[in-house]
Amino acid sequence: MKNVRLFFKKSGPLRFVSHLDMNRVMTRLLRLSRVPIWYTEGFNRHPYITFALPLSLGFSSEYEVMDFRLDDDDFDIKTAEKMISDVCPNGIEVITLKEPVFKSGKIALADFEITFFTNSVASYESLNAFLNLPEIIVSKKTKKGGIKEVDLADKIKSYKITDGKELKLILRLPAGGEDNINPKILIDKYLSNIGESDGFYTVVRTGLFLADGTKFE
Amino acid sequence: MDNKRLEQLFLSVQKPGRYSGGEMGSIIKDKSKVDVRFAFCFPDTYEIGMSHLGMKILYSLFNEREDIWCERVFAPWMDFEEVMRKEDIPLFAIESRDPISDFDFIGFTLQYELSYTNVLNMLDLAKIPLRSEDRKELSPLIVAGGPCACNPEPLADFVDIFFLGEGEEVDLEVIDLYKEYKANGGTDKQEFLRLAAKIEGVYIPSLYDVEYDAEGKIASYIPKDGAPLTVHKRIMTDMDKAYYPKNFVVPFTEIVHDRAVMEIFRGCIRGCRFCQAGFIYRPVREKSADVINAEAKALCDSTGYDEMSLSSLSTSDYTEIEPLLARMIEWTDEDKISLSLPSLRIDNFSPELLEKMKMIRKSGLTFAPEAGTQRLRDVINKNITEKDIMKSCATAFAGGYTAVKLYFMIGLPTETDEDIVGIAKLGQKIVDLYYNVDGRPKGKGVNVSISVSTFVPKPFTPFEFCAQISKEEMRRRQQLLRDSITTKKISLSWHDSDTSALEGALARGDRRVGKVIETAFKMGAKMDGWGEAFNYDLWLDAFKKSGLDPEFYANRERETTEINPWDHLDFGVTKEFLTKEYALALCASTTPNCREKCAGCGANKYGKGVCFEKR
């Protein structure tokens, strides 16, 4: 038995697949690939699959991470990668399959790219001004089901705005078990500040990093 | 609407994966390179429709043809419907996202009466006039099939063409006729319908005039323009040669039955007198174990599913069930696929079968005695005894099961209070049995769950003549049963009786009931199969506004000589046979199953199936 880590992109129709449903989708994909995956022992045998960090419904991702186990330690990883790649539907694209470097719990930061639709009222100026506010207070649901106020101004690790054909925001936020900020709450706060109720934007998660900024691998 | 905006809107509703498409196995074609576009509509949600085997078969069958592109369409849930209406998005097909009003055929599968308002709602969302007579163009043609098409009359005003029986051949024949008609420059819908009416299995309701007598009963059906006096259903005579999909569209999101399904036979030998499927799918035609085994393996290989279910009306009646399972287990075990066997009968549930099932997976055990006393089980021709039930439960308990689920109906013809109390008594006997079985699981209690629905008389059954009990009587009998159960080891659940009452009125409705459905729809009825949407009072109001009485259709005992709205349609079983069976039912006299003795139902005219097996 050997732990392996699949890195892949999730986009297109897969954007509408929730984290829970992804589990089933990837299980079937691994089964289809015929890669010798390790199954749990016991009566109801199933493959052992974990995702490093769940992705919100509606987001695309250029860097999804999923761990599973190979039953055969000597099975060639590059061959397995190709076998999986060959059965991927439109919307899942394999980046690489390799042995894990870091533990999933080490993830502390994530990068996002937010693209505003051309019909959105968002602008470079208002967005820049918003992100420079001394405090950005939003209500956030806690894990226990309560609601607490969070200052997002503290949470923005870095950002960059580009205003070419489309207005884009590249954002680094805390991610993982310790502290996790969904960029949606920040953007929705911005849009409501400028009077737009309907969200005309897309979100792509572009990377996962350790606390010191090292790429998660 | 541009895709970016549409996808943004998907994200504003629950479960957007219902609408977004792109699933593995879904078929995309170049629309400029096909001759016929077919919108296969399931008039309920994605989760329900995607679980339906018939849709999978026809979707694959149509799409194997290069000149046809068949796409899927489901009823949007109410949150997305609101968005569609607000943003002016016409109903679209999942694959292309093109409005279905551009299609050549819009086909509905009619699986239950409570989906009828969804049919109208989907046409309305597609901006297509509801009534056939208001659609003057050749296309889109609104077609429909499925079990409810055996009494198509309530939808006769809306649907251009009904397909009777099994669709594999007749659907393609009509599509081919359309293609040829259009290629020859034809544009006249009426002319096309007259031509289509010559194809066996095609029923064009607009080619029939109906006359009623003073009481509102049907006086006659008069065919026009050369339409046949009687329309015969179509069936596949050789199941081994019948088309079966090598692949399914595999949803990304969870659906009701999320597994590979293998059909093992059509029809049912039993002849339970309440069961419409048991009559309209006659005769029984089995697939051979070789074919099933090979097709099942291919399906699992192409879909990646880790669960497979064998589908039929009564799985344990498959003649080679044990050898089939033995062969399938060889590879399902290896590939870690769990097999499930729904629809097992209580009387041929052998220890050997249980042994196989235990190898497969320990799922719940469900039996359907249907009635609480032997007398009533004889009336409905269930042909199982209390001894059978006890023996099967004992087998199950000894094999480690601690829970069984039992299905019953109330309101069956001739039912008395004794029969109702009998349900509770039977439940109690099973509880007592558990504690007397050697080898039962140590230290564990038993749970007998009793699920009760209300009997709805259906066309083409021996009970098509029966009165359904009134809503007040349904409530009284439910209360009686509730009061008769004294142990917490029995859990009781109900199927809503209001929906059964409406189902009763629609199932045996005539052509005039179309007005009621249209009125109810315009008053806001939709998703009637869903408790949160169903409004019985609205329906009563719709009946009143249409000048009709639901009791006339549901709660009236019909003379066996009365002309039923479906009597000009032929599903193999003769009315004489149904009449005879009804008489036998009333004196609690049973009829042997098709394998024991031919009952002379009429279905042997197809020349194939169980009627010609060696007995």
Boltz contact constraints between the chains, C-beta under 6 A:
constraints:
  - contact:
      token1: [A, 13]
      token2: [B, 20]
      max_distance: 6.0
  - contact:
      token1: [A, 13]
      token2: [B, 22]
      max_distance: 6.0
  - contact:
      token1: [A, 16]
      token2: [B, 16]
      max_distance: 6.0
  - contact:
      token1: [A, 16]
      token2: [B, 17]
      max_distance: 6.0
  - contact:
      token1: [A, 16]
      token2: [B, 20]
      max_distance: 6.0
  - contact:
      token1: [A, 17]
      token2: [B, 17]
      max_distance: 6.0
  - contact:
      token1: [A, 17]
      token2: [B, 252]
      max_distance: 6.0
  - contact:
      token1: [A, 21]
      token2: [B, 252]
      max_distance: 6.0
  - contact:
      token1: [A, 21]
      token2: [B, 253]
      max_distance: 6.0
  - contact:
      token1: [A, 25]
      token2: [B, 252]
      max_distance: 6.0
  - contact:
      token1: [A, 28]
      token2: [B, 304]
      max_distance: 6.0
  - contact:
      token1: [A, 31]
      token2: [B, 304]
      max_distance: 6.0
  - contact:
      token1: [A, 32]
      token2: [B, 304]
      max_distance: 6.0
  - contact:
      token1: [A, 39]
      token2: [B, 336]
      max_distance: 6.0
  - contact:
      token1: [A, 45]
      token2: [B, 336]
      max_distance: 6.0
  - contact:
      token1: [A, 58]
      token2: [B, 11]
      max_distance: 6.0
  - contact:
      token1: [A, 89]
      token2: [B, 24]
      max_distance: 6.0
  - contact:
      token1: [A, 90]
      token2: [B, 22]
      max_distance: 6.0
